[in-house]
Amino acid sequence: MSDPDPSSPADPPLPLTSPRTPLQLSFPFLREGSRVWERERKPPQPGELPSPLPTKRTRTYSATVRAKSGPVFKGVCKNFSRSQGHGFIRPSHGGEDIFVHISDIEGEYVPMEGDEVTYKVCPIPPKNQKIQAVEVVITHLNPGTKHETWSGQIISS
């Protein structure tokens, strides 16, 4: 009797098969920066808020230095919500409205619609495709409207 050769098995191996139902991985959340999140994300719409909101505290030192050394622009406050902590400025030269965060407003008054402002710009991370207003200063209060100070005092202009 001859022994079978160990290198050639008598029965061919069974092919590997996949389960009947396809394997699907589900994540409890989609993180920003993951490729799945980027593929499913629709292009940003005008007036859409950046996420996460960039604040003076979270801005990098290099972005702050670039913004401080940049030119000063003029514009008009389109809207500002103190409770939400952000608003938009309409540039005087035209173009897309510019996002402004509450932490970037200098001075004692809360901006109101129609107030004239000066500001500098800084790119919004992570892709730096949009810009936000920084060092916003109200130069002229909109006449005929009631303005509020940061302490809550109402002043008629």
Phi and psi in radians as a Rosetta constraint file:
Dihedral C 1 N 2 CA 2 C 2 CIRCULARHARMONIC -1.741 0.35
Dihedral N 2 CA 2 C 2 N 3 CIRCULARHARMONIC 2.460 0.35
Dihedral C 2 N 3 CA 3 C 3 CIRCULARHARMONIC -1.364 0.35
Dihedral N 3 CA 3 C 3 N 4 CIRCULARHARMONIC 2.420 0.35
Dihedral C 3 N 4 CA 4 C 4 CIRCULARHARMONIC -1.177 0.35
Dihedral N 4 CA 4 C 4 N 5 CIRCULARHARMONIC 2.542 0.35
Dihedral C 4 N 5 CA 5 C 5 CIRCULARHARMONIC -1.210 0.35
Dihedral N 5 CA 5 C 5 N 6 CIRCULARHARMONIC 2.184 0.35
Dihedral C 5 N 6 CA 6 C 6 CIRCULARHARMONIC -1.156 0.35
Dihedral N 6 CA 6 C 6 N 7 CIRCULARHARMONIC -0.375 0.35
Dihedral C 6 N 7 CA 7 C 7 CIRCULARHARMONIC -1.384 0.35
Dihedral N 7 CA 7 C 7 N 8 CIRCULARHARMONIC -0.373 0.35
Dihedral C 7 N 8 CA 8 C 8 CIRCULARHARMONIC -2.085 0.35
Dihedral N 8 CA 8 C 8 N 9 CIRCULARHARMONIC 1.789 0.35
Dihedral C 8 N 9 CA 9 C 9 CIRCULARHARMONIC -1.207 0.35
Dihedral N 9 CA 9 C 9 N 10 CIRCULARHARMONIC 2.714 0.35
Dihedral C 9 N 10 CA 10 C 10 CIRCULARHARMONIC -1.232 0.35
Dihedral N 10 CA 10 C 10 N 11 CIRCULARHARMONIC -0.769 0.35
Dihedral C 10 N 11 CA 11 C 11 CIRCULARHARMONIC -1.762 0.35
Dihedral N 11 CA 11 C 11 N 12 CIRCULARHARMONIC 2.313 0.35
Dihedral C 11 N 12 CA 12 C 12 CIRCULARHARMONIC -1.169 0.35
Dihedral N 12 CA 12 C 12 N 13 CIRCULARHARMONIC 2.580 0.35
Dihedral C 12 N 13 CA 13 C 13 CIRCULARHARMONIC -1.201 0.35
Dihedral N 13 CA 13 C 13 N 14 CIRCULARHARMONIC 2.607 0.35
Dihedral C 13 N 14 CA 14 C 14 CIRCULARHARMONIC -1.268 0.35
Dihedral N 14 CA 14 C 14 N 15 CIRCULARHARMONIC 2.445 0.35
Dihedral C 14 N 15 CA 15 C 15 CIRCULARHARMONIC -1.198 0.35
Dihedral N 15 CA 15 C 15 N 16 CIRCULARHARMONIC 2.629 0.35
Dihedral C 15 N 16 CA 16 C 16 CIRCULARHARMONIC -1.273 0.35
Dihedral N 16 CA 16 C 16 N 17 CIRCULARHARMONIC 2.362 0.35
Dihedral C 16 N 17 CA 17 C 17 CIRCULARHARMONIC -2.144 0.35
Dihedral N 17 CA 17 C 17 N 18 CIRCULARHARMONIC 2.672 0.35
Dihedral C 17 N 18 CA 18 C 18 CIRCULARHARMONIC -1.609 0.35
Dihedral N 18 CA 18 C 18 N 19 CIRCULARHARMONIC 2.817 0.35
Dihedral C 18 N 19 CA 19 C 19 CIRCULARHARMONIC -1.095 0.35
Dihedral N 19 CA 19 C 19 N 20 CIRCULARHARMONIC 2.812 0.35
Dihedral C 19 N 20 CA 20 C 20 CIRCULARHARMONIC -1.122 0.35
Dihedral N 20 CA 20 C 20 N 21 CIRCULARHARMONIC -0.642 0.35
Dihedral C 20 N 21 CA 21 C 21 CIRCULARHARMONIC -1.740 0.35
Dihedral N 21 CA 21 C 21 N 22 CIRCULARHARMONIC 2.427 0.35
Dihedral C 21 N 22 CA 22 C 22 CIRCULARHARMONIC -1.149 0.35
Dihedral N 22 CA 22 C 22 N 23 CIRCULARHARMONIC 2.526 0.35
Dihedral C 22 N 23 CA 23 C 23 CIRCULARHARMONIC -1.356 0.35
Dihedral N 23 CA 23 C 23 N 24 CIRCULARHARMONIC 2.187 0.35
Dihedral C 23 N 24 CA 24 C 24 CIRCULARHARMONIC -2.175 0.35
Dihedral N 24 CA 24 C 24 N 25 CIRCULARHARMONIC 2.200 0.35
Dihedral C 24 N 25 CA 25 C 25 CIRCULARHARMONIC -1.609 0.35
Dihedral N 25 CA 25 C 25 N 26 CIRCULARHARMONIC 2.296 0.35
Dihedral C 25 N 26 CA 26 C 26 CIRCULARHARMONIC -2.120 0.35
Dihedral N 26 CA 26 C 26 N 27 CIRCULARHARMONIC 2.317 0.35
Dihedral C 26 N 27 CA 27 C 27 CIRCULARHARMONIC -1.752 0.35
Dihedral N 27 CA 27 C 27 N 28 CIRCULARHARMONIC 2.565 0.35
Dihedral C 27 N 28 CA 28 C 28 CIRCULARHARMONIC -1.167 0.35
Dihedral N 28 CA 28 C 28 N 29 CIRCULARHARMONIC -0.381 0.35
Dihedral C 28 N 29 CA 29 C 29 CIRCULARHARMONIC -2.738 0.35
Dihedral N 29 CA 29 C 29 N 30 CIRCULARHARMONIC 2.755 0.35
Dihedral C 29 N 30 CA 30 C 30 CIRCULARHARMONIC -1.798 0.35
Dihedral N 30 CA 30 C 30 N 31 CIRCULARHARMONIC 2.162 0.35
Dihedral C 30 N 31 CA 31 C 31 CIRCULARHARMONIC -1.582 0.35
Dihedral N 31 CA 31 C 31 N 32 CIRCULARHARMONIC 2.578 0.35
Dihedral C 31 N 32 CA 32 C 32 CIRCULARHARMONIC -1.157 0.35
Dihedral N 32 CA 32 C 32 N 33 CIRCULARHARMONIC 2.367 0.35
Dihedral C 32 N 33 CA 33 C 33 CIRCULARHARMONIC 1.755 0.35
Dihedral N 33 CA 33 C 33 N 34 CIRCULARHARMONIC -0.317 0.35
Dihedral C 33 N 34 CA 34 C 34 CIRCULARHARMONIC -1.373 0.35
Dihedral N 34 CA 34 C 34 N 35 CIRCULARHARMONIC 2.639 0.35
Dihedral C 34 N 35 CA 35 C 35 CIRCULARHARMONIC -1.146 0.35
Dihedral N 35 CA 35 C 35 N 36 CIRCULARHARMONIC -0.562 0.35
Dihedral C 35 N 36 CA 36 C 36 CIRCULARHARMONIC -1.094 0.35
Dihedral N 36 CA 36 C 36 N 37 CIRCULARHARMONIC -0.757 0.35
Dihedral C 36 N 37 CA 37 C 37 CIRCULARHARMONIC -1.104 0.35
Dihedral N 37 CA 37 C 37 N 38 CIRCULARHARMONIC -0.739 0.35
Dihedral C 37 N 38 CA 38 C 38 CIRCULARHARMONIC -1.196 0.35
Dihedral N 38 CA 38 C 38 N 39 CIRCULARHARMONIC -0.640 0.35
Dihedral C 38 N 39 CA 39 C 39 CIRCULARHARMONIC -1.209 0.35
Dihedral N 39 CA 39 C 39 N 40 CIRCULARHARMONIC -0.656 0.35
Dihedral C 39 N 40 CA 40 C 40 CIRCULARHARMONIC -1.491 0.35
Dihedral N 40 CA 40 C 40 N 41 CIRCULARHARMONIC -0.154 0.35
Dihedral C 40 N 41 CA 41 C 41 CIRCULARHARMONIC -1.342 0.35
Dihedral N 41 CA 41 C 41 N 42 CIRCULARHARMONIC 2.297 0.35
Dihedral C 41 N 42 CA 42 C 42 CIRCULARHARMONIC -1.422 0.35
Dihedral N 42 CA 42 C 42 N 43 CIRCULARHARMONIC 2.776 0.35
Dihedral C 42 N 43 CA 43 C 43 CIRCULARHARMONIC -1.103 0.35
Dihedral N 43 CA 43 C 43 N 44 CIRCULARHARMONIC 2.583 0.35
Dihedral C 43 N 44 CA 44 C 44 CIRCULARHARMONIC -1.123 0.35
Dihedral N 44 CA 44 C 44 N 45 CIRCULARHARMONIC 2.453 0.35
Dihedral C 44 N 45 CA 45 C 45 CIRCULARHARMONIC -1.655 0.35
Dihedral N 45 CA 45 C 45 N 46 CIRCULARHARMONIC 2.661 0.35
Dihedral C 45 N 46 CA 46 C 46 CIRCULARHARMONIC -1.042 0.35
Dihedral N 46 CA 46 C 46 N 47 CIRCULARHARMONIC 2.344 0.35
Dihedral C 46 N 47 CA 47 C 47 CIRCULARHARMONIC 1.474 0.35
Dihedral N 47 CA 47 C 47 N 48 CIRCULARHARMONIC 0.000 0.35
Dihedral C 47 N 48 CA 48 C 48 CIRCULARHARMONIC -1.317 0.35
Dihedral N 48 CA 48 C 48 N 49 CIRCULARHARMONIC 2.408 0.35
Dihedral C 48 N 49 CA 49 C 49 CIRCULARHARMONIC -1.308 0.35
Dihedral N 49 CA 49 C 49 N 50 CIRCULARHARMONIC 2.467 0.35
Dihedral C 49 N 50 CA 50 C 50 CIRCULARHARMONIC -1.238 0.35
Dihedral N 50 CA 50 C 50 N 51 CIRCULARHARMONIC 2.673 0.35
Dihedral C 50 N 51 CA 51 C 51 CIRCULARHARMONIC -2.346 0.35
Dihedral N 51 CA 51 C 51 N 52 CIRCULARHARMONIC 2.226 0.35
Dihedral C 51 N 52 CA 52 C 52 CIRCULARHARMONIC -1.229 0.35
Dihedral N 52 CA 52 C 52 N 53 CIRCULARHARMONIC 2.780 0.35
Dihedral C 52 N 53 CA 53 C 53 CIRCULARHARMONIC -1.145 0.35
Dihedral N 53 CA 53 C 53 N 54 CIRCULARHARMONIC 2.155 0.35
Dihedral C 53 N 54 CA 54 C 54 CIRCULARHARMONIC -1.379 0.35
Dihedral N 54 CA 54 C 54 N 55 CIRCULARHARMONIC 2.196 0.35
Dihedral C 54 N 55 CA 55 C 55 CIRCULARHARMONIC -2.050 0.35
Dihedral N 55 CA 55 C 55 N 56 CIRCULARHARMONIC 2.961 0.35
Dihedral C 55 N 56 CA 56 C 56 CIRCULARHARMONIC -1.050 0.35
Dihedral N 56 CA 56 C 56 N 57 CIRCULARHARMONIC -0.606 0.35
Dihedral C 56 N 57 CA 57 C 57 CIRCULARHARMONIC -1.237 0.35
Dihedral N 57 CA 57 C 57 N 58 CIRCULARHARMONIC -0.621 0.35
Dihedral C 57 N 58 CA 58 C 58 CIRCULARHARMONIC -1.614 0.35
Dihedral N 58 CA 58 C 58 N 59 CIRCULARHARMONIC -0.081 0.35
Dihedral C 58 N 59 CA 59 C 59 CIRCULARHARMONIC -1.254 0.35
Dihedral N 59 CA 59 C 59 N 60 CIRCULARHARMONIC 2.465 0.35
Dihedral C 59 N 60 CA 60 C 60 CIRCULARHARMONIC -1.273 0.35
Dihedral N 60 CA 60 C 60 N 61 CIRCULARHARMONIC 2.774 0.35
Dihedral C 60 N 61 CA 61 C 61 CIRCULARHARMONIC -1.080 0.35
Dihedral N 61 CA 61 C 61 N 62 CIRCULARHARMONIC -0.741 0.35
Dihedral C 61 N 62 CA 62 C 62 CIRCULARHARMONIC -1.137 0.35
Dihedral N 62 CA 62 C 62 N 63 CIRCULARHARMONIC -0.659 0.35
Dihedral C 62 N 63 CA 63 C 63 CIRCULARHARMONIC -1.167 0.35
Dihedral N 63 CA 63 C 63 N 64 CIRCULARHARMONIC -0.639 0.35
Dihedral C 63 N 64 CA 64 C 64 CIRCULARHARMONIC -1.151 0.35
Dihedral N 64 CA 64 C 64 N 65 CIRCULARHARMONIC -0.746 0.35
Dihedral C 64 N 65 CA 65 C 65 CIRCULARHARMONIC -1.120 0.35
Dihedral N 65 CA 65 C 65 N 66 CIRCULARHARMONIC -0.752 0.35
Dihedral C 65 N 66 CA 66 C 66 CIRCULARHARMONIC -1.098 0.35
Dihedral N 66 CA 66 C 66 N 67 CIRCULARHARMONIC -0.696 0.35
Dihedral C 66 N 67 CA 67 C 67 CIRCULARHARMONIC -1.176 0.35
Dihedral N 67 CA 67 C 67 N 68 CIRCULARHARMONIC -0.743 0.35
Dihedral C 67 N 68 CA 68 C 68 CIRCULARHARMONIC -1.123 0.35
Dihedral N 68 CA 68 C 68 N 69 CIRCULARHARMONIC -0.559 0.35
Dihedral C 68 N 69 CA 69 C 69 CIRCULARHARMONIC -1.520 0.35
Dihedral N 69 CA 69 C 69 N 70 CIRCULARHARMONIC -0.084 0.35
Dihedral C 69 N 70 CA 70 C 70 CIRCULARHARMONIC -1.416 0.35
Dihedral N 70 CA 70 C 70 N 71 CIRCULARHARMONIC 3.019 0.35
Dihedral C 70 N 71 CA 71 C 71 CIRCULARHARMONIC -1.273 0.35
Dihedral N 71 CA 71 C 71 N 72 CIRCULARHARMONIC 2.802 0.35
Dihedral C 71 N 72 CA 72 C 72 CIRCULARHARMONIC -1.697 0.35
Dihedral N 72 CA 72 C 72 N 73 CIRCULARHARMONIC 2.305 0.35
Dihedral C 72 N 73 CA 73 C 73 CIRCULARHARMONIC -1.949 0.35
Dihedral N 73 CA 73 C 73 N 74 CIRCULARHARMONIC 2.798 0.35
Dihedral C 73 N 74 CA 74 C 74 CIRCULARHARMONIC -2.003 0.35
Dihedral N 74 CA 74 C 74 N 75 CIRCULARHARMONIC 2.637 0.35
Dihedral C 74 N 75 CA 75 C 75 CIRCULARHARMONIC -2.905 0.35
Dihedral N 75 CA 75 C 75 N 76 CIRCULARHARMONIC -3.075 0.35
Dihedral C 75 N 76 CA 76 C 76 CIRCULARHARMONIC -2.186 0.35
Dihedral N 76 CA 76 C 76 N 77 CIRCULARHARMONIC 2.402 0.35
Dihedral C 76 N 77 CA 77 C 77 CIRCULARHARMONIC -1.172 0.35
Dihedral N 77 CA 77 C 77 N 78 CIRCULARHARMONIC 2.061 0.35
Dihedral C 77 N 78 CA 78 C 78 CIRCULARHARMONIC -1.389 0.35
Dihedral N 78 CA 78 C 78 N 79 CIRCULARHARMONIC -0.864 0.35
Dihedral C 78 N 79 CA 79 C 79 CIRCULARHARMONIC -2.798 0.35
Dihedral N 79 CA 79 C 79 N 80 CIRCULARHARMONIC 2.740 0.35
Dihedral C 79 N 80 CA 80 C 80 CIRCULARHARMONIC -2.698 0.35
Dihedral N 80 CA 80 C 80 N 81 CIRCULARHARMONIC 2.276 0.35
Dihedral C 80 N 81 CA 81 C 81 CIRCULARHARMONIC -1.994 0.35
Dihedral N 81 CA 81 C 81 N 82 CIRCULARHARMONIC 1.953 0.35
Dihedral C 81 N 82 CA 82 C 82 CIRCULARHARMONIC -1.137 0.35
Dihedral N 82 CA 82 C 82 N 83 CIRCULARHARMONIC -0.672 0.35
Dihedral C 82 N 83 CA 83 C 83 CIRCULARHARMONIC -1.177 0.35
Dihedral N 83 CA 83 C 83 N 84 CIRCULARHARMONIC -0.609 0.35
Dihedral C 83 N 84 CA 84 C 84 CIRCULARHARMONIC -1.513 0.35
Dihedral N 84 CA 84 C 84 N 85 CIRCULARHARMONIC -0.390 0.35
Dihedral C 84 N 85 CA 85 C 85 CIRCULARHARMONIC 1.497 0.35
Dihedral N 85 CA 85 C 85 N 86 CIRCULARHARMONIC 0.348 0.35
Dihedral C 85 N 86 CA 86 C 86 CIRCULARHARMONIC -2.746 0.35
Dihedral N 86 CA 86 C 86 N 87 CIRCULARHARMONIC 2.969 0.35
Dihedral C 86 N 87 CA 87 C 87 CIRCULARHARMONIC -2.922 0.35
Dihedral N 87 CA 87 C 87 N 88 CIRCULARHARMONIC -2.913 0.35
Dihedral C 87 N 88 CA 88 C 88 CIRCULARHARMONIC -2.354 0.35
Dihedral N 88 CA 88 C 88 N 89 CIRCULARHARMONIC 2.590 0.35
Dihedral C 88 N 89 CA 89 C 89 CIRCULARHARMONIC -2.032 0.35
Dihedral N 89 CA 89 C 89 N 90 CIRCULARHARMONIC 2.358 0.35
Dihedral C 89 N 90 CA 90 C 90 CIRCULARHARMONIC -1.629 0.35
Dihedral N 90 CA 90 C 90 N 91 CIRCULARHARMONIC 1.993 0.35
Dihedral C 90 N 91 CA 91 C 91 CIRCULARHARMONIC -1.121 0.35
Dihedral N 91 CA 91 C 91 N 92 CIRCULARHARMONIC 2.513 0.35
Dihedral C 91 N 92 CA 92 C 92 CIRCULARHARMONIC -1.245 0.35
Dihedral N 92 CA 92 C 92 N 93 CIRCULARHARMONIC -0.427 0.35
Dihedral C 92 N 93 CA 93 C 93 CIRCULARHARMONIC -1.466 0.35
Dihedral N 93 CA 93 C 93 N 94 CIRCULARHARMONIC -0.018 0.35
Dihedral C 93 N 94 CA 94 C 94 CIRCULARHARMONIC 1.597 0.35
Dihedral N 94 CA 94 C 94 N 95 CIRCULARHARMONIC 3.117 0.35
Dihedral C 94 N 95 CA 95 C 95 CIRCULARHARMONIC 1.853 0.35
Dihedral N 95 CA 95 C 95 N 96 CIRCULARHARMONIC -3.021 0.35
Dihedral C 95 N 96 CA 96 C 96 CIRCULARHARMONIC -1.242 0.35
Dihedral N 96 CA 96 C 96 N 97 CIRCULARHARMONIC 2.533 0.35
Dihedral C 96 N 97 CA 97 C 97 CIRCULARHARMONIC -1.067 0.35
Dihedral N 97 CA 97 C 97 N 98 CIRCULARHARMONIC 2.584 0.35
Dihedral C 97 N 98 CA 98 C 98 CIRCULARHARMONIC -1.934 0.35
Dihedral N 98 CA 98 C 98 N 99 CIRCULARHARMONIC 2.285 0.35
Dihedral C 98 N 99 CA 99 C 99 CIRCULARHARMONIC -1.217 0.35
Dihedral N 99 CA 99 C 99 N 100 CIRCULARHARMONIC 2.459 0.35
Dihedral C 99 N 100 CA 100 C 100 CIRCULARHARMONIC -2.372 0.35
Dihedral N 100 CA 100 C 100 N 101 CIRCULARHARMONIC 2.342 0.35
Dihedral C 100 N 101 CA 101 C 101 CIRCULARHARMONIC -1.713 0.35
Dihedral N 101 CA 101 C 101 N 102 CIRCULARHARMONIC 2.646 0.35
Dihedral C 101 N 102 CA 102 C 102 CIRCULARHARMONIC -1.012 0.35
Dihedral N 102 CA 102 C 102 N 103 CIRCULARHARMONIC -0.542 0.35
Dihedral C 102 N 103 CA 103 C 103 CIRCULARHARMONIC -1.268 0.35
Dihedral N 103 CA 103 C 103 N 104 CIRCULARHARMONIC -0.214 0.35
Dihedral C 103 N 104 CA 104 C 104 CIRCULARHARMONIC -1.748 0.35
Dihedral N 104 CA 104 C 104 N 105 CIRCULARHARMONIC 0.167 0.35
Dihedral C 104 N 105 CA 105 C 105 CIRCULARHARMONIC -1.690 0.35
Dihedral N 105 CA 105 C 105 N 106 CIRCULARHARMONIC 2.199 0.35
Dihedral C 105 N 106 CA 106 C 106 CIRCULARHARMONIC -1.753 0.35
Dihedral N 106 CA 106 C 106 N 107 CIRCULARHARMONIC 2.589 0.35
Dihedral C 106 N 107 CA 107 C 107 CIRCULARHARMONIC 1.890 0.35
Dihedral N 107 CA 107 C 107 N 108 CIRCULARHARMONIC -3.135 0.35
Dihedral C 107 N 108 CA 108 C 108 CIRCULARHARMONIC -1.717 0.35
Dihedral N 108 CA 108 C 108 N 109 CIRCULARHARMONIC -0.164 0.35
Dihedral C 108 N 109 CA 109 C 109 CIRCULARHARMONIC -1.854 0.35
Dihedral N 109 CA 109 C 109 N 110 CIRCULARHARMONIC 2.574 0.35
Dihedral C 109 N 110 CA 110 C 110 CIRCULARHARMONIC -1.393 0.35
Dihedral N 110 CA 110 C 110 N 111 CIRCULARHARMONIC 2.256 0.35
Dihedral C 110 N 111 CA 111 C 111 CIRCULARHARMONIC -1.101 0.35
Dihedral N 111 CA 111 C 111 N 112 CIRCULARHARMONIC 2.461 0.35
Dihedral C 111 N 112 CA 112 C 112 CIRCULARHARMONIC -2.111 0.35
Dihedral N 112 CA 112 C 112 N 113 CIRCULARHARMONIC 2.835 0.35
Dihedral C 112 N 113 CA 113 C 113 CIRCULARHARMONIC -1.021 0.35
Dihedral N 113 CA 113 C 113 N 114 CIRCULARHARMONIC 2.274 0.35
Dihedral C 113 N 114 CA 114 C 114 CIRCULARHARMONIC 1.648 0.35
Dihedral N 114 CA 114 C 114 N 115 CIRCULARHARMONIC -0.142 0.35
Dihedral C 114 N 115 CA 115 C 115 CIRCULARHARMONIC -1.219 0.35
Dihedral N 115 CA 115 C 115 N 116 CIRCULARHARMONIC 2.389 0.35
Dihedral C 115 N 116 CA 116 C 116 CIRCULARHARMONIC -1.473 0.35
Dihedral N 116 CA 116 C 116 N 117 CIRCULARHARMONIC 2.381 0.35
Dihedral C 116 N 117 CA 117 C 117 CIRCULARHARMONIC -2.359 0.35
Dihedral N 117 CA 117 C 117 N 118 CIRCULARHARMONIC 2.759 0.35
Dihedral C 117 N 118 CA 118 C 118 CIRCULARHARMONIC -2.042 0.35
Dihedral N 118 CA 118 C 118 N 119 CIRCULARHARMONIC 2.640 0.35
Dihedral C 118 N 119 CA 119 C 119 CIRCULARHARMONIC -2.784 0.35
Dihedral N 119 CA 119 C 119 N 120 CIRCULARHARMONIC 2.867 0.35
Dihedral C 119 N 120 CA 120 C 120 CIRCULARHARMONIC -2.012 0.35
Dihedral N 120 CA 120 C 120 N 121 CIRCULARHARMONIC 2.914 0.35
Dihedral C 120 N 121 CA 121 C 121 CIRCULARHARMONIC -2.081 0.35
Dihedral N 121 CA 121 C 121 N 122 CIRCULARHARMONIC 2.696 0.35
Dihedral C 121 N 122 CA 122 C 122 CIRCULARHARMONIC -2.525 0.35
Dihedral N 122 CA 122 C 122 N 123 CIRCULARHARMONIC 2.419 0.35
Dihedral C 122 N 123 CA 123 C 123 CIRCULARHARMONIC -1.215 0.35
Dihedral N 123 CA 123 C 123 N 124 CIRCULARHARMONIC 2.602 0.35
Dihedral C 123 N 124 CA 124 C 124 CIRCULARHARMONIC -1.667 0.35
Dihedral N 124 CA 124 C 124 N 125 CIRCULARHARMONIC 2.117 0.35
Dihedral C 124 N 125 CA 125 C 125 CIRCULARHARMONIC -1.254 0.35
Dihedral N 125 CA 125 C 125 N 126 CIRCULARHARMONIC 2.880 0.35
Dihedral C 125 N 126 CA 126 C 126 CIRCULARHARMONIC -1.569 0.35
Dihedral N 126 CA 126 C 126 N 127 CIRCULARHARMONIC -0.361 0.35
Dihedral C 126 N 127 CA 127 C 127 CIRCULARHARMONIC -1.682 0.35
Dihedral N 127 CA 127 C 127 N 128 CIRCULARHARMONIC -0.167 0.35
Dihedral C 127 N 128 CA 128 C 128 CIRCULARHARMONIC 0.976 0.35
Dihedral N 128 CA 128 C 128 N 129 CIRCULARHARMONIC 0.614 0.35
Dihedral C 128 N 129 CA 129 C 129 CIRCULARHARMONIC -1.560 0.35
Dihedral N 129 CA 129 C 129 N 130 CIRCULARHARMONIC -0.465 0.35
Dihedral C 129 N 130 CA 130 C 130 CIRCULARHARMONIC -1.971 0.35
Dihedral N 130 CA 130 C 130 N 131 CIRCULARHARMONIC 2.908 0.35
Dihedral C 130 N 131 CA 131 C 131 CIRCULARHARMONIC -2.156 0.35
Dihedral N 131 CA 131 C 131 N 132 CIRCULARHARMONIC 2.792 0.35
Dihedral C 131 N 132 CA 132 C 132 CIRCULARHARMONIC -2.270 0.35
Dihedral N 132 CA 132 C 132 N 133 CIRCULARHARMONIC 2.714 0.35
Dihedral C 132 N 133 CA 133 C 133 CIRCULARHARMONIC -1.448 0.35
Dihedral N 133 CA 133 C 133 N 134 CIRCULARHARMONIC 2.383 0.35
Dihedral C 133 N 134 CA 134 C 134 CIRCULARHARMONIC -2.276 0.35
Dihedral N 134 CA 134 C 134 N 135 CIRCULARHARMONIC 2.818 0.35
Dihedral C 134 N 135 CA 135 C 135 CIRCULARHARMONIC 0.875 0.35
Dihedral N 135 CA 135 C 135 N 136 CIRCULARHARMONIC 0.892 0.35
Dihedral C 135 N 136 CA 136 C 136 CIRCULARHARMONIC -1.392 0.35
Dihedral N 136 CA 136 C 136 N 137 CIRCULARHARMONIC 2.203 0.35
Dihedral C 136 N 137 CA 137 C 137 CIRCULARHARMONIC -2.186 0.35
Dihedral N 137 CA 137 C 137 N 138 CIRCULARHARMONIC 2.252 0.35
Dihedral C 137 N 138 CA 138 C 138 CIRCULARHARMONIC -1.357 0.35
Dihedral N 138 CA 138 C 138 N 139 CIRCULARHARMONIC 2.099 0.35
Dihedral C 138 N 139 CA 139 C 139 CIRCULARHARMONIC -1.698 0.35
Dihedral N 139 CA 139 C 139 N 140 CIRCULARHARMONIC -0.476 0.35
Dihedral C 139 N 140 CA 140 C 140 CIRCULARHARMONIC -2.609 0.35
Dihedral N 140 CA 140 C 140 N 141 CIRCULARHARMONIC 2.088 0.35
Dihedral C 140 N 141 CA 141 C 141 CIRCULARHARMONIC -1.294 0.35
Dihedral N 141 CA 141 C 141 N 142 CIRCULARHARMONIC 2.471 0.35
Dihedral C 141 N 142 CA 142 C 142 CIRCULARHARMONIC -1.157 0.35
Dihedral N 142 CA 142 C 142 N 143 CIRCULARHARMONIC 2.077 0.35
Dihedral C 142 N 143 CA 143 C 143 CIRCULARHARMONIC -1.189 0.35
Dihedral N 143 CA 143 C 143 N 144 CIRCULARHARMONIC 2.569 0.35
Dihedral C 143 N 144 CA 144 C 144 CIRCULARHARMONIC 1.463 0.35
Dihedral N 144 CA 144 C 144 N 145 CIRCULARHARMONIC 0.093 0.35
Dihedral C 144 N 145 CA 145 C 145 CIRCULARHARMONIC -2.047 0.35
Dihedral N 145 CA 145 C 145 N 146 CIRCULARHARMONIC 2.695 0.35
Dihedral C 145 N 146 CA 146 C 146 CIRCULARHARMONIC -1.539 0.35
Dihedral N 146 CA 146 C 146 N 147 CIRCULARHARMONIC 2.264 0.35
Dihedral C 146 N 147 CA 147 C 147 CIRCULARHARMONIC -1.917 0.35
Dihedral N 147 CA 147 C 147 N 148 CIRCULARHARMONIC 2.630 0.35
Dihedral C 147 N 148 CA 148 C 148 CIRCULARHARMONIC -2.041 0.35
Dihedral N 148 CA 148 C 148 N 149 CIRCULARHARMONIC 2.436 0.35
Dihedral C 148 N 149 CA 149 C 149 CIRCULARHARMONIC -1.481 0.35
Dihedral N 149 CA 149 C 149 N 150 CIRCULARHARMONIC 2.915 0.35
Dihedral C 149 N 150 CA 150 C 150 CIRCULARHARMONIC -1.130 0.35
Dihedral N 150 CA 150 C 150 N 151 CIRCULARHARMONIC -0.406 0.35
Dihedral C 150 N 151 CA 151 C 151 CIRCULARHARMONIC -1.422 0.35
Dihedral N 151 CA 151 C 151 N 152 CIRCULARHARMONIC -0.151 0.35
Dihedral C 151 N 152 CA 152 C 152 CIRCULARHARMONIC 1.839 0.35
Dihedral N 152 CA 152 C 152 N 153 CIRCULARHARMONIC -0.034 0.35
Dihedral C 152 N 153 CA 153 C 153 CIRCULARHARMONIC -1.330 0.35
Dihedral N 153 CA 153 C 153 N 154 CIRCULARHARMONIC 2.339 0.35
Dihedral C 153 N 154 CA 154 C 154 CIRCULARHARMONIC -1.642 0.35
Dihedral N 154 CA 154 C 154 N 155 CIRCULARHARMONIC 2.309 0.35
Dihedral C 154 N 155 CA 155 C 155 CIRCULARHARMONIC -2.257 0.35
Dihedral N 155 CA 155 C 155 N 156 CIRCULARHARMONIC 2.304 0.35
Dihedral C 155 N 156 CA 156 C 156 CIRCULARHARMONIC -1.538 0.35
Dihedral N 156 CA 156 C 156 N 157 CIRCULARHARMONIC 2.398 0.35
